[in-house]
Amino acid sequence: MLQIDLIIFDCDGVLVDSEYLIAKIGSQLLKEIGYKISPKELSERYSGLIFQDTLKKIEQEIKKPISANFIDQMAHLFRTQMKTELHIINGVKEAIEIIKSHYPYCICSNATSTDIKDMLNTVKLYHLFDNKIFSAPEVGTKKPKPAPDVFLFAAQELRVRPENTIVIEDSIHGVHAAAAAGMRVIGFTGGSHSYLGHSNALIEAGAETVITKHAHLPETLNAMKIWKDSQ
């Protein structure tokens, strides 16, 4: 039976229902500069990337630079709208209350630690993750997902083996990062940004299984201890 030494949560789209809000704001700002893309398509194509990397890909597509203040506009609008439009993912608090007595856990996210803290405080989750946050742009090599670096940094800091770590991710890029780190992955499709084919995309990216609700997380973790023996 596999020993699970650490559970790693992504933040956006796993703990807080923020991906739809990010996509809505990004879609509107991009439309204003002449690039039409729906929030749904923006989320499906680029969820899990830092927005700077998303803009680089769009710049390559349209073959012209995007204003340097675009990111600042995006951040300002998100922080403003977050106060009234950001919600917790259903069931996450209850799931963590169950698993925290069994497994160590933390967050590994592409968001800044300030943004993570603000989001968690908004949905009243921060008390469960105080001193358990690893922001990819701020730790180790500072390489964001899909690089595996933030996951490996967290494992090293917490003195656990990557193969004994389970990651919960909602994005293809996040799953790729966790798999590249040698960790096992549970895909999550319970956010408002989830789309038709999301589960299949996460499995194809490397997730072993997918859950739609956090209520299924404790039992899935227990089952994964057994699944590993048959692989």
Summary of the structure (lengths in Angstrom):
residues: 231
radius of gyration: 17.1
end to end distance: 11.6
largest distance: 54.4
contacts: 767
relative contact order: 0.18
helix: 51%
strand: 12%
